[in-house]
Amino acid sequence: MKILHHMKKENSGLARTTLEIVKYEERHGHKVCIKEPTGEMPVYGNMNGDADIHCIHSQLGLKAYHDNKPKVMFMHGEPLSSVGNGISMKAIVDLAPMVDAFIAMRKDEMPIWNSIKRTYLVDKGVDLEVYKPLDGITEKLSGEPSILYCENWRGQRNPLYLCVAMEQVWKKYPNARLHLYNCNDKRMQETFLALSKNNKWWPFLRSLQGGVNGGEAMNMLYNRVDIVVSCLYPLYARSVEAFGAGKAFIGPGYKEHDYPWQCDLHPDSIAKAIIDCWENYDKINYRQWAEKYHNAEVSAEQCEKIYGRYL
């Protein structure tokens, strides 16, 4: 197949997911290319002649609008935020009549996307060649357990509930420590510094750091902690990379595959999940969990089968 992906070049989970899928499509013998919707110069790869299928990740290039080639749209964003940002959902609905199918990556969002267009479900995979256990990591971040939050901070995507939950975790395990990374917003940083001072979080809050650049740097960070926590709700995103690194992941939006450390978006529930996880850490082989449920190569294979339905 000749597969053309339409993706705006940016530093985001959307872009990382797209690049991972393209990597494995190419490895499976397909001709792949990524172009920005507003330009003709490839972001990745090259393609002579017409594509067999178009994959939309943000917008669709104008030249593809009426070329009679099949088109699928990847639903990277979470439905509520797609409405909430005032842009994404309207753009999706505007493009839907031109698209043959949607591809989603989380089971709980399927009813929403299926109400707009036929939607297929694939695994939410990550590149397990990048996110993996590293031998010889001796400089572990402090804490028993050491707990990491590293989502991209913005608006309601922040670790407030986790910080409050840590008050309970620390009471039971006084050596527990929390490390907050990827905070690139000055006002958000000032807010959490003020909260920490007022709420006396200093016994357990050990880091409030800026951005982490690149998958290898993020994987190194995962390898230095015990538990990675997300506060996203009602869905989850790229923090499942932690599984690839062989680390436990906890998030109120992650309720798939009978995973034992599930929780709600409430400090009591998050604290209980962290404590239960720490006390029974070896119940799950987290790397094997990633290989079974979150392998980007498997995701690419699943996508290729969907493309084949329309060719």
Residue, then its C-alpha position, 0 to 999 in steps of 0.5 A: m500500500k501507499i499510505l499518505h498521512h496528513m498531520k500538522k507538525e507539532n510536539s504532541g502525543l498525537a504526533r508521537t503516536t502518528l510517527e510510531i504507526v508510520k514507523y511500523e507501517e514502513r517496516h511492514g513493507h508499505k510506502v508511507c509519507i507524512k505531509e502537513p495539511t497546508g503544504e506539499m513538502p513531506v514531514y516524513g518519507n516521500m511518495n511518487g504518484d498518488a496515495d492508495i489511502h489517506c490517513i487524517h490526524s489533524q486536517l486533510g490537505l486540499k488536494a485530497y478532498h476530491d481524489n476519490k481515494p479512501k480516507v480514514m480519520f484517527m481520533h487522537g483527541e478525547p471527545l469532551s475536550s474536542v468539544g470543549n476547545g471550541i474547534s476540534m469537534k466542529a472540524i471532525v464533523d465537517l470532515a466526516p462526510m468525506v471520510d470512510a471511517f474513524i479509527a479510535m484507540r480507547k474502548d470507552e470513546m467508541p460510542i461517541w465516535n460511532s455516533i458520527k461515523r463508523t469507527y474501528l477500535v485499535d490498541k493504544g500502542v507505544d513504541l516498545e523499542v523506545y519505551k523499555p527497561l534500561d539496565g544499570i539505572t542507578e540514579k533512581l528518583s527519591g522515594e519508596p515508592s517514587i511517584l511520577y506525574c509527567e503529563n503535558w500540563r494545561g487547563q484541567r490537565n494537572p496533578l491537583y488530585l494526585c497531590v492531595a492523594m499523596e497526603q494519604v500515601w505519605k501518612k502510610y508510607p513516610n518515605a513516599r515521594l512525588h515528582l512533578y515533571n513537564c510543567n511548561d506553564k509559568r502560572m501553573q508552576e506558581t500555582f502549585l508552588a503556592l499550593s505546596k507552601n500553603n498545604k505543607w506538601w514539602p515532606f513528599l513533594r520533591s520535584l516540580q520540573g519543566g519539559v522532558n524532550g524526546g522519547e528516550a529522555m522520557n523513557m529514562l525518567y520512567n526507569r527512575v521511578d516506581i509508579v507513574v500517575s495520570c489525572l486524566y479522566p474519563l480517558y487516558a493518553r500517552s502515560v501508558e508508555a510507563f508500561g513499556a518501561g516496566k513500570a506501574f501506571i495508575g490513572p482514573g481514565y485507565k479502566e481496561h483489561d481488568y487492570p488491578w490498579q484502577c481508580d476514580l478521579h478522587p484523592d481517596s481513590i487515587a491514594k488507595a490505588i497507589i498504596d495497593c499497587w505498592e503493596n502488591y507491585d509484583k502482581i503484574n509484569y508491566r513490560q509484558w502488559a505493554e507487549k500484550y495491550h500497548n504495542a505500536e507494531v500491533s496497532a499498525e497491523q490492526c490499522e493496515k487491516i482496516y485500510g484493506r477494507y476500503l481498497 
